[in-house]
């Protein structure tokens, strides 16, 4: 069982930056991939970004590519999402998810462990 906890959300203005953090409760191994998803009010949960255990393989939602950067500290069981140039359409509850599949998947069904989410609100 892996417990996951996100932090770092908040209320910011258009163009501002935020850094989200995610901590896994147990030591992750080479098969654990970590990803960020988000869910805006009235919309389905969508993939934002993911990173393999090694950090070599990453993936991004097209609309955040070039603005968001995902990173990982394996020895601390941590993952981060640096979000720059935030827009009102980035407003959502952001979730951290962990999978044992070893590859970055954009499917919510691929992830067995989820955090409670951290709210990001971007005002115009």
C-alpha positions in Angstrom: 0.0 0.0 0.0 1.3 3.4 -0.9 -0.1 6.6 0.7 0.2 9.7 -1.4 0.0 13.3 -0.2 0.0 16.5 -2.3 0.8 20.0 -1.2 1.6 23.4 -2.7 -1.7 24.5 -4.2 -3.1 28.0 -3.7 -4.8 31.1 -5.2 -2.6 33.0 -7.7 -3.1 35.4 -10.6 -2.6 34.9 -14.3 1.0 34.5 -15.1 2.1 33.5 -11.6 4.0 30.3 -10.7 3.3 27.5 -8.2 5.2 24.4 -7.3 3.3 21.3 -6.3 4.8 18.6 -4.3 3.9 14.9 -3.9 5.2 12.5 -1.3 4.8 8.8 -1.4 4.7 7.1 2.0 6.9 4.1 1.1 10.1 3.8 -0.8 9.3 3.7 -4.5 11.1 1.3 -6.7 12.1 1.2 -10.3 8.6 0.1 -11.3 6.8 3.0 -9.7 5.8 5.8 -12.1 4.3 9.0 -10.6 2.0 11.4 -12.4 -0.1 14.5 -12.0 -3.8 14.6 -12.9 -6.3 17.5 -12.5 -10.0 17.8 -12.4 -11.8 21.1 -13.0 -15.4 21.6 -11.7 -17.8 19.8 -13.9 -15.1 18.1 -16.0 -13.5 14.7 -16.1 -10.1 14.1 -14.5 -7.3 14.6 -17.0 -3.6 13.7 -17.2 -1.3 16.6 -16.8 2.2 15.2 -16.5 4.1 12.1 -15.5 7.6 10.9 -14.8 9.2 7.5 -14.7 11.2 6.3 -11.6 14.5 7.1 -13.4 13.3 10.5 -14.4 14.3 9.9 -18.0 10.8 9.4 -19.4 8.3 12.3 -19.0 5.0 13.2 -20.6 2.9 16.3 -20.7 -0.5 17.4 -21.6 -0.2 19.5 -24.8 -1.7 22.6 -23.2 0.9 22.7 -20.4 4.0 21.7 -22.4 6.6 24.5 -22.1 5.0 25.9 -19.0 5.0 23.0 -16.5 8.0 20.9 -15.6 7.8 17.6 -13.7 10.7 16.3 -11.6 11.4 13.6 -9.0 13.7 13.0 -6.1 13.9 9.2 -5.8 15.7 9.1 -2.5 13.0 11.2 -0.9 10.1 9.5 -2.6 9.0 13.0 -3.9 7.7 14.3 -7.2 7.2 18.0 -8.1 5.3 20.0 -10.7 6.7 23.4 -11.4 3.9 25.5 -13.0 4.8 28.7 -14.7 2.7 31.1 -16.7 -0.5 29.9 -15.0 -3.8 30.6 -16.8 -7.3 30.6 -15.5 -7.9 27.4 -17.4 -5.4 25.7 -15.2 -7.8 26.1 -12.3 -8.5 22.6 -10.9 -7.9 20.1 -8.1 -4.5 18.6 -8.8 -4.0 14.9 -7.9 -0.8 12.9 -7.5 -1.0 9.3 -8.6 1.3 6.3 -8.4 1.4 3.2 -10.5 3.5 0.0 -10.5 3.4 -0.3 -14.3 6.7 1.3 -14.8 5.7 3.5 -17.8 3.9 6.8 -17.8 0.3 6.3 -18.6 -2.4 8.9 -19.3 -5.1 6.6 -18.1 -6.6 7.1 -14.6 -7.2 3.4 -14.5 -3.5 2.6 -14.6 -2.9 4.2 -11.2 -3.6 2.3 -8.0 -2.7 5.0 -5.5 -4.0 8.5 -5.3 -3.7 11.5 -3.0 -6.6 13.7 -1.9 -5.7 16.6 -4.2 -4.5 20.1 -3.8 -6.5 23.0 -5.2 -5.0 25.4 -7.7 -7.0 28.5 -8.5 -5.8 31.1 -11.1 -7.7 34.4 -11.2 -7.8 36.5 -14.3 
